[in-house]
Amino acid sequence: MTKDKLLMIWVSTLPVFNILMDIGMNFLPELKTIFGLVRICFLIGLILFFLSNFKLENIFQNQLIIFFSLYLIGISILSSNTEISFIDGAIKTSIPFFMIPIGIAVSKLKSNLLIKPFIWVIIILLINYLISQFYKLGVSIYEKDSFYTGGATASAPIIIALGLLVIFHAFNQKKLPYSKIMITIIVSAALFIIVFSLKRGAILALISGVIIYLFNTGQRIQTFGRFIVVGLLMVFLLNNNIETFYKRFESRTTERNDLQNEGRFKEIFYIVEEFQSSSPIKVLFGTEPFNSDVVMVKYFGRKRRLHVDYNILIHGTGIVGLMIYFLLYYNLFRTAIRHKKKFASLKNSIYGLYLKENYALVTSVLVLSLIMGFSGGLQFISYRIMLFLTIGYYLGDLIHFKSKLMEKSTIRTE
């Protein structure tokens, strides 16, 4: 087996593998450590295999990723709980970023590699939710006996939202691997789960992602009919569960009835207060990285970790860490824009449309992840792995567009 083939197999199994690890950990908590070790070995093995066999592209981005990873590892040593700061923090935060160069490399080897894995991720999560309702498995949040999560983590709705963007993109490019009827049913059921979960971050991120995608592709009118079909199926599903939905919604709004009582909102003021009494070194480089509950206990009256990604970063890694994080995102946006502009002359051709759609997906997923940062997703490793793999893969399509175009021209000439 060639190294290219092995990398493609490794990457294509990554989304489903991570979801199965999450479900396994939740259903078999006594084996959580074993599942965690298997996952880390799988991911680190992939990264080491890639670094030792493939040439890195987009050098500045890779330098930033390596520097940020070393920075996180370095400051985690200074924590009062090195194990939590290193494993739950530095490792879970830095490993997903390496999926960007891996995604870029794989996009050169095979087209449409991520579509089937994402569809199967959604199918597995839907099966999990369905079985959980029958057997009342997992937790039922916001309203007792209303909606059980089974083995799914809190990040499952945003993973579904990410998968829906990839499916939507494949639909636009007429690259769906299964029938339109099957995909419509899957998408409708997935949207039902996102809405019924009442995860505001996932709902807002998906809506924003779709709007950004449509704005960049200019396919607003053509896509309207597709939304009507899916919307009608959504109405049918919600209509049969409308009473339960209202109970969950009321419970959710009662639990957090105003902004001032929202924990994520309070975090901002607590961090400002904490920084006012801290040394300049702590403000610059943070304190207790990814171990914020030991500091926040004096504000919340109980051990509670920070939830918002940007609060976690500025508190634990300081202004320096937060700026590096935003610089990584800025460079991803800049790379996508730069490669799109290179082929402005093709905008009215079929290749131009393909390029525009890939650019739209990259920017919509980046926006989705930035919005999700306010809800909290930094330490959800499955979500972050799939997020940056998607960004890297479709960004790679933009980077390698010229060589792919030349290959197609050569084939036609021959």
C-alpha positions as CSV (number, residue, x, y, z in Angstrom):
1,M,0.0,0.0,0.0
2,T,1.4,3.4,-1.0
3,K,1.8,6.2,1.5
4,D,-0.8,8.3,-0.4
5,K,-3.4,5.5,-0.2
6,L,-2.7,5.0,3.5
7,L,-3.1,8.7,4.2
8,M,-6.4,8.8,2.4
9,I,-7.8,5.8,4.3
10,W,-6.6,7.3,7.6
11,V,-8.2,10.6,6.9
12,S,-11.5,9.2,5.5
13,T,-12.0,7.1,8.7
14,L,-11.2,10.0,11.0
15,P,-14.7,11.6,11.4
16,V,-16.5,8.3,12.0
17,F,-13.7,7.1,14.3
18,N,-14.0,10.2,16.5
19,I,-17.7,10.0,16.8
20,L,-17.5,6.3,17.8
21,M,-14.9,7.2,20.4
22,D,-17.2,9.9,21.9
23,I,-20.2,7.5,22.0
24,G,-18.0,4.8,23.5
25,M,-16.8,7.1,26.3
26,N,-20.3,8.2,27.2
27,F,-21.8,4.7,27.2
28,L,-18.9,3.0,28.9
29,P,-17.4,5.7,31.2
30,E,-15.3,3.0,33.0
31,L,-13.4,2.6,29.8
32,K,-13.0,6.3,29.2
33,T,-9.2,6.3,29.7
34,I,-8.8,3.4,27.2
35,F,-10.9,5.2,24.6
36,G,-8.9,8.4,25.2
37,L,-5.6,6.6,24.8
38,V,-6.8,4.9,21.6
39,R,-7.9,8.2,20.2
40,I,-4.7,10.0,21.0
41,C,-2.6,7.2,19.5
42,F,-4.7,7.3,16.4
43,L,-4.3,11.1,16.0
44,I,-0.7,11.4,16.9
45,G,0.1,8.4,14.7
46,L,-1.6,10.2,11.8
47,I,0.3,13.5,12.5
48,L,3.7,11.7,12.8
49,F,3.0,9.7,9.6
50,F,2.1,12.8,7.7
51,L,5.1,14.9,8.9
52,S,7.5,12.1,8.1
53,N,6.2,11.3,4.6
54,F,4.7,14.5,3.1
55,K,6.0,17.9,2.3
56,L,4.3,20.8,4.2
57,E,2.7,23.5,2.1
58,N,1.6,27.0,3.3
59,I,4.7,27.3,5.4
60,F,3.7,30.4,7.4
61,Q,0.5,28.7,8.5
62,N,2.4,25.6,9.6
63,Q,5.0,27.6,11.5
64,L,2.1,29.3,13.4
65,I,0.5,25.9,14.2
66,I,3.8,24.5,15.5
67,F,4.6,27.7,17.5
68,F,1.1,27.8,19.0
69,S,1.3,24.1,20.0
70,L,4.7,24.6,21.7
71,Y,3.5,27.7,23.4
72,L,0.5,25.8,24.8
73,I,2.6,22.9,26.0
74,G,5.1,25.4,27.6
75,I,2.6,27.3,29.6
76,S,0.7,24.2,30.6
77,I,3.7,23.1,32.7
78,L,3.2,26.2,34.9
79,S,-0.3,25.1,35.9
80,S,-1.2,23.9,39.4
81,N,-2.7,20.8,37.6
82,T,-0.3,19.9,34.8
83,E,-2.3,16.9,33.8
84,I,-5.5,18.8,33.1
85,S,-3.7,21.7,31.5
86,F,-1.6,19.5,29.3
87,I,-4.1,16.8,28.2
88,D,-7.5,18.7,28.3
89,G,-5.8,21.9,27.2
90,A,-2.6,21.8,25.2
91,I,-3.2,18.5,23.5
92,K,-6.9,18.8,22.7
93,T,-6.4,22.4,21.5
94,S,-3.3,21.9,19.4
95,I,-3.8,18.5,17.7
96,P,-6.8,19.6,15.7
97,F,-4.8,22.5,14.1
98,F,-2.6,19.9,12.4
99,M,-5.6,18.7,10.5
100,I,-5.2,21.8,8.3
101,P,-2.0,20.8,6.6
102,I,-3.2,17.2,6.5
103,G,-6.4,18.3,4.8
104,I,-4.5,20.4,2.3
105,A,-2.3,17.5,1.4
106,V,-5.2,15.0,1.0
107,S,-7.2,17.4,-1.2
108,K,-4.4,17.0,-3.8
109,L,-4.7,13.2,-3.8
110,K,-8.5,12.7,-4.0
111,S,-11.6,14.8,-4.7
112,N,-14.8,14.5,-2.6
113,L,-13.1,12.5,0.1
114,L,-15.0,14.0,3.1
115,I,-18.6,13.8,1.8
116,K,-19.3,10.1,2.7
117,P,-17.6,10.3,6.1
118,F,-19.7,13.3,7.1
119,I,-22.9,11.7,5.9
120,W,-22.1,8.6,8.0
121,V,-21.3,10.8,11.0
122,I,-24.7,12.3,10.8
123,I,-26.4,8.9,10.3
124,I,-24.6,7.5,13.4
125,L,-25.6,10.4,15.5
126,L,-29.2,10.2,14.3
127,I,-29.3,6.5,15.1
128,N,-27.9,7.3,18.5
129,Y,-30.6,9.9,19.2
130,L,-33.4,7.6,18.0
131,I,-32.3,4.7,20.1
132,S,-31.8,7.0,23.1
133,Q,-35.4,8.2,23.0
134,F,-36.8,4.6,23.1
135,Y,-34.5,3.4,25.9
136,K,-34.0,6.8,27.7
137,L,-30.3,6.7,27.4
138,G,-28.0,9.5,28.4
139,V,-29.1,12.8,29.9
140,S,-32.3,14.8,29.2
141,I,-31.4,18.5,29.5
142,Y,-33.8,21.5,29.9
143,E,-36.9,19.3,30.5
144,K,-37.1,15.9,32.2
145,D,-38.0,13.0,29.9
146,S,-38.1,15.2,26.8
147,F,-35.0,14.6,24.7
148,Y,-32.2,12.1,25.6
149,T,-28.7,12.6,24.1
150,G,-27.5,9.0,24.5
151,G,-23.8,8.7,23.8
152,A,-23.6,12.0,22.0
153,T,-21.5,14.8,23.4
154,A,-22.6,18.4,23.8
155,S,-20.7,19.2,20.5
156,A,-22.9,16.8,18.5
157,P,-25.3,19.4,17.2
158,I,-22.5,21.6,15.9
159,I,-20.8,18.6,14.3
160,I,-24.2,17.9,12.5
161,A,-24.3,21.6,11.5
162,L,-20.8,21.3,10.0
163,G,-21.7,18.1,8.2
164,L,-24.8,19.8,6.7
165,L,-22.7,22.6,5.3
166,V,-20.4,20.0,3.6
167,I,-23.5,18.1,2.3
168,F,-25.0,21.4,1.1
169,H,-21.8,22.2,-0.8
170,A,-21.7,18.7,-2.4
171,F,-25.4,19.1,-3.4
172,N,-24.5,22.4,-5.2
173,Q,-21.6,20.7,-7.0
174,K,-23.8,17.7,-7.9
175,K,-21.3,15.4,-6.1
176,L,-23.7,13.6,-3.6
177,P,-22.8,9.9,-3.3
178,Y,-26.3,8.9,-2.5
179,S,-29.8,9.6,-3.9
180,K,-31.4,13.0,-3.4
181,I,-34.3,11.5,-1.5
182,M,-32.1,9.8,1.0
183,I,-30.0,13.0,1.5
184,T,-33.2,15.1,1.9
185,I,-34.5,12.7,4.7
186,I,-31.1,12.8,6.4
187,V,-30.8,16.6,6.2
188,S,-34.4,17.1,7.5
189,A,-33.8,14.7,10.4
190,A,-30.5,16.4,11.2
191,L,-32.0,19.9,11.2
192,F,-34.8,18.6,13.5
193,I,-32.1,17.4,15.9
194,I,-30.3,20.8,15.8
195,V,-33.5,22.8,16.5
196,F,-34.8,20.3,19.1
197,S,-31.5,20.3,20.9
198,L,-32.0,24.1,21.5
199,K,-28.2,24.6,21.2
200,R,-28.2,28.3,20.4
201,G,-24.6,28.3,19.2
202,A,-25.2,25.4,16.7
203,I,-28.4,27.0,15.4
204,L,-26.8,30.5,14.9
205,A,-23.6,29.1,13.5
206,L,-25.5,27.0,10.9
207,I,-27.7,29.9,9.8
208,S,-24.7,32.2,9.5
209,G,-22.7,29.6,7.7
210,V,-25.5,29.0,5.1
211,I,-26.0,32.8,4.6
212,I,-22.2,33.3,4.1
213,Y,-22.2,30.4,1.6
214,L,-25.1,31.7,-0.4
215,F,-23.8,35.2,-0.4
216,N,-20.4,34.1,-1.8
217,T,-21.9,31.8,-4.5
218,G,-24.7,34.0,-5.6
219,Q,-27.1,30.9,-5.7
220,R,-29.7,32.4,-3.4
221,I,-32.7,32.1,-5.8
222,Q,-31.7,28.6,-7.1
223,T,-31.4,27.3,-3.6
224,F,-34.7,28.6,-2.3
225,G,-36.7,25.7,-3.6
226,R,-34.4,23.2,-1.8
227,F,-35.0,25.0,1.5
228,I,-38.8,24.8,1.0
229,V,-38.7,21.0,0.6
230,V,-36.5,20.5,3.6
231,G,-38.6,23.1,5.6
232,L,-41.8,21.2,4.9
233,L,-40.3,18.0,6.3
234,M,-39.0,20.0,9.3
235,V,-42.5,21.3,10.0
236,F,-43.9,17.7,9.8
237,L,-41.3,16.5,12.3
238,L,-41.8,19.4,14.7
239,N,-45.6,19.2,14.5
240,N,-45.5,15.7,15.9
241,N,-43.3,16.8,18.8
242,I,-44.5,20.4,19.2
243,E,-45.7,20.1,22.8
244,T,-42.4,18.6,24.0
245,F,-40.5,21.2,22.0
246,Y,-42.4,24.1,23.8
247,K,-41.8,22.5,27.2
248,R,-38.1,22.3,26.5
249,F,-38.0,25.9,25.1
250,E,-39.8,27.2,28.2
251,S,-37.4,25.3,30.5
252,R,-34.4,26.7,28.5
253,T,-35.6,30.3,28.7
254,T,-36.6,30.0,32.4
255,E,-33.2,28.6,33.2
256,R,-31.4,31.6,31.6
257,N,-34.1,34.3,31.6
258,D,-31.8,37.3,31.1
259,L,-28.3,38.2,29.9
260,Q,-27.0,39.3,33.3
261,N,-27.6,35.8,34.7
262,E,-26.0,34.0,31.8
263,G,-22.7,32.4,32.9
264,R,-20.9,33.0,29.6
265,F,-21.7,36.7,29.9
266,K,-20.6,37.0,33.5
267,E,-17.2,35.4,32.5
268,I,-16.1,38.5,30.7
269,F,-16.5,40.7,33.8
270,Y,-14.8,38.1,36.1
271,I,-11.8,37.9,33.8
272,V,-11.5,41.7,33.6
273,E,-11.7,41.8,37.4
274,E,-9.1,39.0,37.7
275,F,-6.7,40.8,35.3
276,Q,-7.0,44.1,37.2
277,S,-5.4,42.5,40.2
278,S,-2.9,40.4,38.2
279,S,0.7,41.1,37.2
280,P,1.5,42.2,33.6
281,I,3.1,38.8,33.0
282,K,-0.1,37.0,33.8
283,V,-2.1,39.4,31.6
284,L,0.3,38.7,28.7
285,F,0.8,34.9,29.2
286,G,-2.3,33.9,31.2
287,T,-2.7,31.9,34.4
288,E,-3.9,28.3,35.1
289,P,-4.2,27.4,31.4
290,F,-7.4,25.3,30.7
291,N,-7.7,24.9,34.5
292,S,-9.9,28.0,35.1
293,D,-12.3,26.4,37.6
294,V,-9.7,26.8,40.4
295,V,-9.7,30.6,39.8
296,M,-13.4,31.1,38.9
297,V,-14.6,29.3,42.1
298,K,-14.3,32.6,44.0
299,Y,-16.6,34.3,41.5
300,F,-19.2,31.7,40.8
301,G,-19.2,30.2,44.3
302,R,-18.6,26.7,42.8
303,K,-16.0,25.0,40.6
304,R,-17.0,26.1,37.0
305,R,-14.7,26.3,34.0
306,L,-14.9,29.1,31.6
307,H,-17.1,28.2,28.6
308,V,-16.4,30.8,25.9
309,D,-13.4,29.9,23.8
310,Y,-12.0,33.4,23.8
311,N,-12.4,33.7,27.5
312,I,-10.6,30.4,28.0
313,L,-7.7,31.5,25.8
314,I,-7.2,35.1,27.2
315,H,-7.5,33.8,30.8
316,G,-5.3,30.7,30.3
317,T,-2.9,31.7,27.6
318,G,-3.0,35.5,28.0
319,I,-3.2,38.2,25.3
320,V,-0.3,36.5,23.5
321,G,-2.1,33.2,23.2
322,L,-5.4,34.8,22.1
323,M,-3.5,36.9,19.4
324,I,-1.8,33.8,18.0
325,Y,-5.1,32.1,17.8
326,F,-6.7,34.9,15.9
327,L,-3.7,35.2,13.7
328,L,-4.2,31.6,12.7
329,Y,-7.7,32.4,11.6
330,Y,-6.7,35.6,9.9
331,N,-4.1,33.7,7.9
332,L,-6.7,31.1,6.8
333,F,-9.0,33.8,5.6
334,R,-6.2,35.6,3.8
335,T,-5.0,32.4,2.1
336,A,-8.5,31.6,0.8
337,I,-9.0,35.2,-0.5
338,R,-5.5,35.2,-2.1
339,H,-6.0,32.0,-4.0
340,K,-9.6,33.0,-5.1
341,K,-8.3,36.3,-6.6
342,K,-5.6,34.4,-8.6
343,F,-8.4,33.0,-10.8
344,A,-10.7,36.1,-11.1
345,S,-10.6,35.8,-14.9
346,L,-12.4,32.4,-14.6
347,K,-15.4,33.8,-12.6
348,N,-17.9,33.3,-15.5
349,S,-16.7,29.8,-16.4
350,I,-17.6,26.4,-14.9
351,Y,-14.2,26.4,-13.2
352,G,-14.9,29.8,-11.7
353,L,-18.1,28.5,-10.2
354,Y,-16.3,25.5,-8.7
355,L,-13.7,27.8,-7.3
356,K,-16.3,30.2,-5.9
357,E,-18.2,27.4,-4.2
358,N,-15.1,26.0,-2.5
359,Y,-14.1,29.5,-1.3
360,A,-17.7,29.9,0.0
361,L,-17.5,26.7,2.0
362,V,-14.1,27.6,3.5
363,T,-15.3,31.0,4.6
364,S,-18.7,29.8,5.9
365,V,-17.0,27.1,8.0
366,L,-14.5,29.6,9.4
367,V,-17.4,31.9,10.3
368,L,-19.3,29.0,11.8
369,S,-16.4,28.1,14.0
370,L,-15.8,31.7,15.1
371,I,-19.5,32.1,16.1
372,M,-19.4,28.7,17.9
373,G,-16.4,30.0,19.9
374,F,-18.9,32.1,21.9
375,S,-20.9,29.0,22.8
376,G,-17.7,27.0,23.6
377,G,-16.1,24.3,21.5
378,L,-12.4,24.6,22.1
379,Q,-11.9,21.4,24.0
380,F,-14.4,19.3,22.0
381,I,-11.7,17.4,20.1
382,S,-14.1,15.5,17.7
383,Y,-15.7,18.8,16.6
384,R,-12.4,20.6,16.2
385,I,-10.8,17.7,14.3
386,M,-13.6,17.6,11.7
387,L,-13.7,21.4,11.6
388,F,-10.1,22.0,10.7
389,L,-9.9,18.9,8.5
390,T,-12.8,20.4,6.5
391,I,-11.1,23.8,6.3
392,G,-7.8,22.3,5.3
393,Y,-9.3,20.0,2.7
394,Y,-11.4,22.6,0.8
395,L,-8.7,25.3,1.3
396,G,-6.4,22.7,-0.4
397,D,-8.8,22.6,-3.3
398,L,-8.2,26.4,-3.8
399,I,-4.4,26.1,-3.4
400,H,-4.1,23.2,-5.8
401,F,-6.7,24.5,-8.3
402,K,-4.1,25.6,-10.8
403,S,-2.4,22.1,-11.0
404,K,-5.8,20.4,-11.2
405,L,-6.8,22.7,-14.0
406,M,-3.7,21.9,-15.9
407,E,-4.2,18.2,-15.4
408,K,-7.7,18.5,-16.9
409,S,-6.4,20.5,-19.8
410,T,-3.7,17.9,-20.5
411,I,-6.3,15.0,-20.4
412,R,-8.5,16.8,-22.9
413,T,-5.6,17.6,-25.2
414,E,-4.5,13.9,-25.2
